[in-house]
Amino acid sequence: MEWAWLIPVFSFAAAPMIVLFGRFLPGKGAILSILAIGGGFAVFWFVLDSWLSANTGTSGCFTSENTGMLTCDYERSWFNAGIVGAVGSVTLNWGILIDPLTIAMLGLVTFVALMVQVYSLAYMKGDPRFGWYFAVHSLFAAAMLTLVLADNFLLLYVAWELVGICSYLLIGFWHERPAAREAAKEFIGSPRTANFKAGSQRFSLNAMLWPTTPAPTITMSNFLFKLYHRSTPLVGK
């Protein structure tokens, strides 16, 4: 299961390659995009098989106190500020969190993205920005998959912003059409989007500033554990 990080990486790698070398690739890079998400869908089945055979004795796996479900957390230390283990020091970790919801969403996102891209081969045929479309869609799929796998609020927020950027680019893809331009503007300026982003920023900030021992945390599992055992609300009105 620790190889689940490869699922979004395939599409992340495909996006810049299509932008840079798409004109030299078969189908202007569309085939590369489909192979990337197809590879992610194939890896999903290996992750699912590992999940079904996992238990609390499996490396990185435990039963979550919040959900009562088997949860597997694989992370690596990325940045340390201060003395490791000392009060007030901060450690930033990048990792993936796998639980039943993650498994379901990995299968759903990879399958739907694969079907959309295969359908788009015919739907977008002849478009002058054919390769650009598949580059953006590949990045969009990668961001969605990172959003699903993220085990901390910082990575979650970065992935969420990437999803928003790619959504804007896809909605306004035919920007020469007034309807597409207006739809893209509405997406960016809609109160619902703004409110959700503001809420996510506030929640992420509260997570990072949470008083812990020995240091604040942005890891979801640690934060939710503390939230579960807190008697007063975290976010004020």
N, C-alpha and C positions, 0 to 999 in steps of 0.2 A: 504493500500500500504506500510505502514511502516514495515510490516512483510516480505517484499521482501528479506530482508537480510537472511532469512531462506533458500532461494533457494540454494545458494552456501554452506551454513553451513552444510547441510545434507551430501553433498559429501566430504567436508573437514573432517567431523567426521568419515565418512566411511573409508577413506584411511588408517589412522593409525590403526584402528580396524582390518582391513583386514591383514595388515602387522603383527600385534601382535597375532591375534587370528584366522587368516584365516584357519589354519589347522584344527581347531575345528568347523568351520562354514560350513553350507551346501554349496556345490559347491566351497569350498575353499575361501569363501567370495564373490564370484561373485554375489550371490543373494542379499547380503547386498549392494553392489555397485549399482545394478539395482534398488533396493528399494529406495536408496538415491536419485538417479537422477529422478526416477519416482515420488518420493515425491516432488522434486523441480518442476517437470513439473505440478503436481497437484496444488502446491501453485501459480504457474504462472497464472493459470486460475482465482484464487481469486484476484490476483494483477490486472489482465486485467479487471475483473468486476469492481473493485474499481476505476480503471483508467477511465473507460468509464462513470462512474457516478460522477466523480470528477469535480470540477470547482475552480475558484480562491478563493472561500469561504472555500474550504477544507483545513484543517490544513496542513501547509507546502507547499501548492501549490500556484503558481503564473504564470503569463504570462511572458515568457522570452523575454527580449528586443532584444536578439540576433537572436532567431528563430521565435518569435511570437507565439510559441506553449506553451501549458500548461506544466509546469515543476514543479515537486515536489521534494523537497530536505529535507531529514531527516538526521540530524547529531547530534553527541554527542561530547562534549569536552573531549579530551584524555590527553592533556598535556599543561600546561601553563608555560612560561618562562618570568619572570618579573611580574609586577603588572598588573592585568587584566584591560584592557582599557587604560593603560598608553601608551604614545608614545614610540615605540621601543620594546614593549612587544610582544611576539609571542604566539599564541594559535594554537595548532594542533587539528583538529577535524577529526573524522572518521564518514563517513556517506554514504548514497546512494542517487543517483540522478536518478529520473525517468521521462522520457519524451517519445515521440512516438518512437524514435530510440531504447531506452532502452527496451520498451515493445516488439518491433519486435525482437530484438536480444535475449531477455530472452526466448521467445517462440521458436526461431530457435535453439539456443544452447541446451536447455533442450531436445527438440524433437530429434534432430540429435544425441546427446550423448546417449539418451535412446535407439534409434534404433541401434546405433553402438554396444552398450554393449549387447543388446539382440542377435544381429547377431554374436557377438564374442563368445557367449556361445558354438555355434557349431564350429565356425572357429578355436577357440583356444583349443578345446577339446583335452585332452591328453597331452598338453604341460606341461613340468615339472615346469614351472614358471607361471602357470595358475592364481594363486592368486595374484602374483606380478603384472601381467598385469592389472588386474582389480583395484588394489590399485593405480597404476600410472594413469590409465585412470580416476579414480574417482577424484584424485587430479587435473588432467588436466582440467576436466569439472568444478571443483570448482574454479580454477584459472581463467578460461575463463569467468565464470559468475561474479566473483569479478571484473574483467576487465570491464565488461559491466555496472556494478552498481556503480563503484567507483565515488565519487563526488570530489575527490582531487587528485593532481598529485602524491603525495607520495604513496597512496594506489594503484593508477594506475600503478606506476612503479614497486611496489612489485608484483602485480598480473602479470604484463608483464614478469618479470623475472621468476616467477613460471611457466608461460606458456612455456617459452623457455626451462627451465630445463626438464619439463615433455615431451615436444616435442623431446628433445634429447634422453630421456630414451625410448620413444616409437619408434622413428626411429631406434635406435640401440638396440631394444629389443632382437633380435636374433644376439647378438654381436659375436657369434661364426662363423657367416657367413661373409666373407670378404666384400660382397656388403653392408651389414647392417652397418658394422663398418665404411666403407668409406662414406656412406651416412650421418651417424651421425657426422663424422668429418667435412664433407662439410657443414652441417647445422651450426655447431658452428663457423667455420672459414669463412663462405661466406661473401664477402664484403657487400652484401645487408643487412644481419643481423647486421653486425658490424656498418654499417652506420646508420641504423635505431635506434640501441641502443644508439649510440653516439648522434644522433639528439634528441632522447627522453630525454636523460640525460641533454642535454643543455637546452632544452625547459623547463624541470622541474626545473632546477636551476634558470632560468630566472623568472619562476613563483614564486618561493619561495623568490627571492630577489627583487621582484617588489616593488617599493616604494609606500606604502599605508598609509592611516591614519585610525586608529592609528598604524597599524602594517602590516608587509608583510603577504601575504596570499598564501596558496597552494590550496584553494578551487576553483574548475573550474568555477563555476558560477560567483564568484567575479572577478576572473582573466579575464574571457572572457568579462565581463562588462567593465573592465578597458581597455582591448585591443580594444574593439569596439569603445571606446571614445578617443583612443589615436591617435594623428595626425602623429606621427613618428613611424617607424618600431620598434618592440620589439627586434627581433633577428637580429644582424648585419651580414653582409656578412663575 
